[in-house]
């Protein structure tokens, strides 16, 4: 694996990920992602842009 500080400007560094677990199809639709590692509840990430709420919540 390369040191990210030595990569040329403009190249993205994406670390390898392992598939550990996934949500059920219903839960994935509710949460907007199949992968629990990527789930960020409303208000945790960029809360200022959460303006299109339609009600309801994930379990």
C-alpha positions as a Markdown table, in Angstrom:
| # | Residue | x | y | z |
|---|---|---|---|---|
| 1 | Unk | 0.0 | 0.0 | 0.0 |
| 2 | Unk | 1.3 | 3.4 | -0.9 |
| 3 | Unk | 1.8 | 6.3 | 1.5 |
| 4 | Unk | -1.0 | 8.8 | 0.8 |
| 5 | Unk | 1.4 | 11.7 | 1.4 |
| 6 | Unk | 3.4 | 10.6 | -1.6 |
| 7 | Unk | 0.6 | 10.3 | -4.2 |
| 8 | Unk | 0.4 | 12.9 | -7.0 |
| 9 | Unk | -2.1 | 15.8 | -6.5 |
| 10 | Unk | -5.5 | 14.9 | -7.9 |
| 11 | Unk | -5.5 | 11.2 | -7.2 |
| 12 | Unk | -7.9 | 9.8 | -4.7 |
| 13 | Unk | -6.8 | 7.5 | -2.0 |
| 14 | Unk | -9.4 | 4.9 | -1.0 |
| 15 | Unk | -8.4 | 2.4 | 1.6 |
| 16 | Unk | -9.5 | -1.2 | 1.0 |
| 17 | Unk | -12.7 | -2.2 | 2.8 |
| 18 | Unk | -13.9 | -5.6 | 4.0 |
| 19 | Unk | -17.5 | -6.7 | 3.8 |
| 20 | Unk | -18.4 | -7.6 | 7.4 |
| 21 | Unk | -22.1 | -7.3 | 7.6 |
| 22 | Unk | -25.1 | -5.8 | 5.8 |
| 23 | Unk | -28.6 | -4.6 | 6.7 |
| 24 | Unk | -31.7 | -6.5 | 5.6 |
| 25 | Unk | -33.2 | -5.1 | 2.4 |
| 26 | Unk | -36.0 | -3.3 | 4.3 |
| 27 | Unk | -33.5 | -1.8 | 6.8 |
| 28 | Unk | -31.1 | -0.8 | 4.0 |
| 29 | Unk | -33.9 | 1.1 | 2.2 |
| 30 | Unk | -34.8 | 2.9 | 5.5 |
| 31 | Unk | -31.3 | 3.9 | 6.3 |
| 32 | Unk | -30.2 | 4.7 | 2.7 |
| 33 | Unk | -27.2 | 2.2 | 2.7 |
| 34 | Unk | -26.7 | -1.5 | 2.8 |
| 35 | Unk | -23.5 | -1.1 | 4.9 |
| 36 | Unk | -23.7 | -0.3 | 8.6 |
| 37 | Unk | -20.3 | 1.3 | 8.5 |
| 38 | Unk | -21.6 | 4.0 | 6.1 |
| 39 | Unk | -24.8 | 4.8 | 8.0 |
| 40 | Unk | -24.9 | 8.4 | 9.4 |
| 41 | Unk | -28.2 | 9.3 | 11.1 |
| 42 | Unk | -29.9 | 12.6 | 10.2 |
| 43 | Unk | -28.3 | 15.5 | 12.0 |
| 44 | Unk | -24.9 | 13.8 | 12.4 |
| 45 | Unk | -23.5 | 14.8 | 9.0 |
| 46 | Unk | -24.1 | 18.3 | 7.6 |
| 47 | Unk | -27.2 | 18.9 | 9.7 |
| 48 | Unk | -27.7 | 22.4 | 8.0 |
| 49 | Unk | -28.6 | 20.7 | 4.7 |
| 50 | Unk | -31.3 | 18.3 | 6.2 |
| 51 | Unk | -34.3 | 20.3 | 4.9 |
| 52 | Unk | -36.3 | 17.7 | 3.0 |
| 53 | Unk | -37.5 | 15.5 | 5.9 |
| 54 | Unk | -40.6 | 13.5 | 5.1 |
| 55 | Unk | -41.2 | 12.1 | 8.6 |
| 56 | Unk | -40.7 | 8.7 | 10.0 |
| 57 | Unk | -37.4 | 7.3 | 11.2 |
| 58 | Unk | -35.3 | 4.2 | 11.1 |
| 59 | Unk | -35.3 | 1.6 | 13.8 |
